[in-house]
Amino acid sequence: MKNIRLACVECDRRDHEEIVEIPPQWLDLGSVDEAEELLEKVTGVDALPHWYTHLGVCPDCLQKKKEEVAACAVL
């Protein structure tokens, strides 16, 4: 099985390189390979390689989003 290099789409967090599975606290957005294949089909342009293999939202950013939503609900 290929190791995962997980990046957060909200911040530049890179502390989850070479892991075996996505931590349960992260929101998994999926494999970069799948997204790149679709993008290549739509645009006809080869995707540039990235250091990460999967994208997600880290627990810190998830908490920030929850706080932003709660603040908007109070208004």
Buried (B, 14 or more C-beta within 10 A) or exposed (E): EEEBBBBBEBEEBEEBEEBEEBEEEBBBBEBBEEBBEEEEEEEEEEBEEEEBBBBBBBBEBBEBEEEEEEEEEEE
